[in-house]
C-alpha cells in the first residue's frame, strides 16, 4: 500500500515490530564466555539504562538495603576488571528494584532456557496450555475410538 502524500494516519506496515513481551537485553548486548564478565556487563547496562545517576542509584539501594552502597561499589560491579568486587544477590535484587531494569531478570532466566514475562500474560499462556491439553485428549480419544471400531 502506497502512503498518500501528507497522510500521517496510515502507518508503515513494514516498519511494525511486535512489542517486547519478555525481559532481557538485546541479542549481542552481553558478550563473552565468562559469567563474571557477563554479570558486569549486565550491571553496566542496567546503570546506563536508568535515568537516575549512579549517586542516586547508590543512595536508593542504600535506603532499600539498610546499609551503605557507594557509587564506587556500583562502578566496581559494572567493571569487568574489578575481579575482587562481585555484586551479591541482595544487591542485584536491589539494583533491579531501584532501576526498574527487569532485563536483569531476563539475563538470569536465559541461562536456564527460561523467559521472564509480565504477569498479565500468565492467564493467556495457561489458556493456551489448556487448549493444547484438550487437543491431545481429543487425539487420544479419536485413536481409541478407531481401535474400538476395528475390533
Phi and psi in degrees as GROMACS dihedral restraints (atoms count N, CA, C in turn):
[ dihedral_restraints ]
;  ai    aj    ak    al  type     phi  dphi    fc
    3     4     5     6     1   -86.8    20    10
    4     5     6     7     1   133.0    20    10
    6     7     8     9     1   -79.3    20    10
    7     8     9    10     1   127.4    20    10
    9    10    11    12     1   -68.2    20    10
   10    11    12    13     1   146.9    20    10
   12    13    14    15     1   -60.6    20    10
   13    14    15    16     1   129.9    20    10
   15    16    17    18     1    79.8    20    10
   16    17    18    19     1     0.3    20    10
   18    19    20    21     1   -84.7    20    10
   19    20    21    22     1   106.5    20    10
   21    22    23    24     1  -103.4    20    10
   22    23    24    25     1     8.3    20    10
   24    25    26    27     1   -96.7    20    10
   25    26    27    28     1   -24.5    20    10
   27    28    29    30     1   -86.6    20    10
   28    29    30    31     1   115.0    20    10
   30    31    32    33     1   -76.1    20    10
   31    32    33    34     1   157.6    20    10
   33    34    35    36     1   -83.6    20    10
   34    35    36    37     1   105.3    20    10
   36    37    38    39     1   -64.5    20    10
   37    38    39    40     1   -27.6    20    10
   39    40    41    42     1   -74.9    20    10
   40    41    42    43     1   -18.6    20    10
   42    43    44    45     1   -92.0    20    10
   43    44    45    46     1    -2.0    20    10
   45    46    47    48     1   -67.4    20    10
   46    47    48    49     1   137.1    20    10
   48    49    50    51     1  -130.0    20    10
   49    50    51    52     1   143.1    20    10
   51    52    53    54     1   -65.2    20    10
   52    53    54    55     1   150.2    20    10
   54    55    56    57     1   -66.7    20    10
   55    56    57    58     1   153.7    20    10
   57    58    59    60     1   -76.4    20    10
   58    59    60    61     1   120.0    20    10
   60    61    62    63     1  -108.4    20    10
   61    62    63    64     1   -20.2    20    10
   63    64    65    66     1  -110.7    20    10
   64    65    66    67     1   139.3    20    10
   66    67    68    69     1   -71.2    20    10
   67    68    69    70     1   142.3    20    10
   69    70    71    72     1   156.1    20    10
   70    71    72    73     1   157.3    20    10
   72    73    74    75     1   -80.6    20    10
   73    74    75    76     1   159.0    20    10
   75    76    77    78     1   -58.2    20    10
   76    77    78    79     1   148.0    20    10
   78    79    80    81     1   -56.9    20    10
   79    80    81    82     1   132.4    20    10
   81    82    83    84     1    85.5    20    10
   82    83    84    85     1    -4.2    20    10
   84    85    86    87     1   -70.2    20    10
   85    86    87    88     1   -29.7    20    10
   87    88    89    90     1  -117.6    20    10
   88    89    90    91     1   121.0    20    10
   90    91    92    93     1  -118.6    20    10
   91    92    93    94     1   170.6    20    10
   93    94    95    96     1    97.1    20    10
   94    95    96    97     1   162.2    20    10
   96    97    98    99     1  -102.6    20    10
   97    98    99   100     1   -18.1    20    10
   99   100   101   102     1   -81.3    20    10
  100   101   102   103     1   127.7    20    10
  102   103   104   105     1   -58.7    20    10
  103   104   105   106     1   -41.8    20    10
  105   106   107   108     1   -60.9    20    10
  106   107   108   109     1   -38.9    20    10
  108   109   110   111     1   -67.2    20    10
  109   110   111   112     1   -41.2    20    10
  111   112   113   114     1   -63.6    20    10
  112   113   114   115     1   -41.1    20    10
  114   115   116   117     1   -63.6    20    10
  115   116   117   118     1   -43.9    20    10
  117   118   119   120     1   -59.9    20    10
  118   119   120   121     1   -42.0    20    10
  120   121   122   123     1   -65.1    20    10
  121   122   123   124     1   -40.2    20    10
  123   124   125   126     1   -63.5    20    10
  124   125   126   127     1   -43.4    20    10
  126   127   128   129     1   -62.2    20    10
  127   128   129   130     1   -43.9    20    10
  129   130   131   132     1   -60.5    20    10
  130   131   132   133     1   -42.5    20    10
  132   133   134   135     1   -64.6    20    10
  133   134   135   136     1   -39.7    20    10
  135   136   137   138     1   -63.4    20    10
  136   137   138   139     1   -42.5    20    10
  138   139   140   141     1   -64.5    20    10
  139   140   141   142     1   -41.7    20    10
  141   142   143   144     1   -68.2    20    10
  142   143   144   145     1   -34.5    20    10
  144   145   146   147     1   -76.3    20    10
  145   146   147   148     1   -15.7    20    10
  147   148   149   150     1   -80.4    20    10
  148   149   150   151     1   139.6    20    10
  150   151   152   153     1   -73.0    20    10
  151   152   153   154     1   -11.9    20    10
  153   154   155   156     1   -81.5    20    10
  154   155   156   157     1   151.1    20    10
  156   157   158   159     1   -76.3    20    10
  157   158   159   160     1   164.6    20    10
  159   160   161   162     1   -62.1    20    10
  160   161   162   163     1   -34.3    20    10
  162   163   164   165     1   -64.1    20    10
  163   164   165   166     1   -42.3    20    10
  165   166   167   168     1   -66.8    20    10
  166   167   168   169     1   -40.1    20    10
  168   169   170   171     1   -63.7    20    10
  169   170   171   172     1   -45.5    20    10
  171   172   173   174     1   -60.7    20    10
  172   173   174   175     1   -43.3    20    10
  174   175   176   177     1   -64.4    20    10
  175   176   177   178     1   -42.8    20    10
  177   178   179   180     1   -67.5    20    10
  178   179   180   181     1   -39.0    20    10
  180   181   182   183     1   -65.7    20    10
  181   182   183   184     1   -39.2    20    10
  183   184   185   186     1   -60.4    20    10
  184   185   186   187     1   -43.8    20    10
  186   187   188   189     1   -65.3    20    10
  187   188   189   190     1   -40.4    20    10
  189   190   191   192     1   -65.1    20    10
  190   191   192   193     1   -42.8    20    10
  192   193   194   195     1   -88.0    20    10
  193   194   195   196     1   -23.2    20    10
  195   196   197   198     1    84.6    20    10
  196   197   198   199     1    12.9    20    10
  198   199   200   201     1  -149.8    20    10
  199   200   201   202     1   164.0    20    10
  201   202   203   204     1   -69.2    20    10
  202   203   204   205     1   127.7    20    10
  204   205   206   207     1  -121.5    20    10
  205   206   207   208     1   124.8    20    10
  207   208   209   210     1  -101.9    20    10
  208   209   210   211     1   163.5    20    10
  210   211   212   213     1   -58.5    20    10
  211   212   213   214     1   -39.6    20    10
  213   214   215   216     1   -62.0    20    10
  214   215   216   217     1   -38.4    20    10
  216   217   218   219     1   -62.9    20    10
  217   218   219   220     1   -43.4    20    10
  219   220   221   222     1   -62.3    20    10
  220   221   222   223     1   -40.9    20    10
  222   223   224   225     1   -61.9    20    10
  223   224   225   226     1   -40.4    20    10
  225   226   227   228     1   -67.1    20    10
  226   227   228   229     1   -39.6    20    10
  228   229   230   231     1   -64.1    20    10
  229   230   231   232     1   -32.2    20    10
  231   232   233   234     1   -86.9    20    10
  232   233   234   235     1    -6.3    20    10
  234   235   236   237     1   -96.5    20    10
  235   236   237   238     1   124.2    20    10
  237   238   239   240     1   -68.8    20    10
  238   239   240   241     1   -21.6    20    10
  240   241   242   243     1   -85.2    20    10
  241   242   243   244     1   -12.7    20    10
  243   244   245   246     1   -87.0    20    10
  244   245   246   247     1    72.5    20    10
  246   247   248   249     1   -59.2    20    10
  247   248   249   250     1   -32.7    20    10
  249   250   251   252     1   -81.5    20    10
  250   251   252   253     1    -8.1    20    10
  252   253   254   255     1  -117.3    20    10
  253   254   255   256     1   104.9    20    10
  255   256   257   258     1  -116.1    20    10
  256   257   258   259     1   142.3    20    10
  258   259   260   261     1   -75.9    20    10
  259   260   261   262     1   136.1    20    10
  261   262   263   264     1   -81.4    20    10
  262   263   264   265     1   165.2    20    10
  264   265   266   267     1   -62.4    20    10
  265   266   267   268     1   -42.5    20    10
  267   268   269   270     1   -65.0    20    10
  268   269   270   271     1   -35.5    20    10
  270   271   272   273     1   -73.1    20    10
  271   272   273   274     1   -34.7    20    10
  273   274   275   276     1   -61.4    20    10
  274   275   276   277     1   -45.5    20    10
  276   277   278   279     1   -64.3    20    10
  277   278   279   280     1   -42.8    20    10
  279   280   281   282     1   -63.0    20    10
  280   281   282   283     1   -37.4    20    10
  282   283   284   285     1   -62.9    20    10
  283   284   285   286     1   -43.0    20    10
  285   286   287   288     1   -62.4    20    10
  286   287   288   289     1   -45.9    20    10
  288   289   290   291     1   -61.4    20    10
  289   290   291   292     1   -45.5    20    10
  291   292   293   294     1   -72.7    20    10
  292   293   294   295     1   -43.8    20    10
  294   295   296   297     1   -85.9    20    10
  295   296   297   298     1   -21.1    20    10
  297   298   299   300     1    73.8    20    10
  298   299   300   301     1    13.0    20    10
  300   301   302   303     1   -83.3    20    10
  301   302   303   304     1    82.6    20    10
  303   304   305   306     1   -72.5    20    10
  304   305   306   307     1    -8.2    20    10
  306   307   308   309     1   -60.4    20    10
  307   308   309   310     1   -24.8    20    10
  309   310   311   312     1   -63.9    20    10
  310   311   312   313     1   -36.7    20    10
  312   313   314   315     1   -64.3    20    10
  313   314   315   316     1   -42.9    20    10
  315   316   317   318     1   -62.5    20    10
  316   317   318   319     1   -37.7    20    10
  318   319   320   321     1   -57.5    20    10
  319   320   321   322     1   -44.2    20    10
  321   322   323   324     1   -70.1    20    10
  322   323   324   325     1   -47.2    20    10
  324   325   326   327     1   -62.0    20    10
  325   326   327   328     1   -37.3    20    10
  327   328   329   330     1   -59.8    20    10
  328   329   330   331     1   -31.5    20    10
  330   331   332   333     1   -62.2    20    10
  331   332   333   334     1   -21.9    20    10
  333   334   335   336     1  -112.5    20    10
  334   335   336   337     1    16.1    20    10
  336   337   338   339     1    70.5    20    10
  337   338   339   340     1    27.3    20    10
  339   340   341   342     1  -118.6    20    10
  340   341   342   343     1   166.8    20    10
  342   343   344   345     1  -128.4    20    10
  343   344   345   346     1   156.5    20    10
  345   346   347   348     1  -111.9    20    10
  346   347   348   349     1   122.0    20    10
  348   349   350   351     1  -123.0    20    10
  349   350   351   352     1   161.3    20    10
  351   352   353   354     1   -66.6    20    10
  352   353   354   355     1   142.6    20    10
  354   355   356   357     1   -60.7    20    10
  355   356   357   358     1   -20.9    20    10
  357   358   359   360     1   -64.9    20    10
  358   359   360   361     1   -19.2    20    10
  360   361   362   363     1   -90.4    20    10
  361   362   363   364     1    -8.9    20    10
  363   364   365   366     1   -61.5    20    10
  364   365   366   367     1   -44.9    20    10
  366   367   368   369     1   -63.6    20    10
  367   368   369   370     1   -39.7    20    10
  369   370   371   372     1   -61.8    20    10
  370   371   372   373     1   -42.6    20    10
  372   373   374   375     1   -64.7    20    10
  373   374   375   376     1   -42.7    20    10
  375   376   377   378     1   -62.1    20    10
  376   377   378   379     1   -40.0    20    10
  378   379   380   381     1   -62.3    20    10
  379   380   381   382     1   -44.1    20    10
  381   382   383   384     1   -61.2    20    10
  382   383   384   385     1   -43.9    20    10
  384   385   386   387     1   -63.0    20    10
  385   386   387   388     1   -38.8    20    10
  387   388   389   390     1   -65.7    20    10
  388   389   390   391     1   -40.5    20    10
  390   391   392   393     1   -64.0    20    10
  391   392   393   394     1   -40.1    20    10
  393   394   395   396     1   -62.1    20    10
  394   395   396   397     1   -42.3    20    10
  396   397   398   399     1   -64.3    20    10
  397   398   399   400     1   -42.3    20    10
  399   400   401   402     1   -60.8    20    10
  400   401   402   403     1   -43.1    20    10
  402   403   404   405     1   -63.1    20    10
  403   404   405   406     1   -40.7    20    10
  405   406   407   408     1   -63.4    20    10
  406   407   408   409     1   -42.4    20    10
  408   409   410   411     1   -64.5    20    10
  409   410   411   412     1   -41.6    20    10
  411   412   413   414     1   -62.2    20    10
  412   413   414   415     1   -41.5    20    10
  414   415   416   417     1   -63.7    20    10
  415   416   417   418     1   -41.3    20    10
  417   418   419   420     1   -62.3    20    10
  418   419   420   421     1   -47.3    20    10
  420   421   422   423     1   -61.7    20    10
  421   422   423   424     1   -42.4    20    10
  423   424   425   426     1   -63.2    20    10
  424   425   426   427     1   -41.7    20    10
  426   427   428   429     1   -64.8    20    10
  427   428   429   430     1   -41.4    20    10
  429   430   431   432     1   -67.4    20    10
  430   431   432   433     1   -39.2    20    10
  432   433   434   435     1   -64.7    20    10
  433   434   435   436     1   -38.0    20    10
  435   436   437   438     1   -63.7    20    10
  436   437   438   439     1   -41.1    20    10
  438   439   440   441     1   -63.0    20    10
  439   440   441   442     1   -43.4    20    10
  441   442   443   444     1   -63.3    20    10
  442   443   444   445     1   -40.7    20    10
  444   445   446   447     1   -69.5    20    10
  445   446   447   448     1   -23.6    20    10
  447   448   449   450     1   -82.0    20    10
  448   449   450   451     1   -11.7    20    10
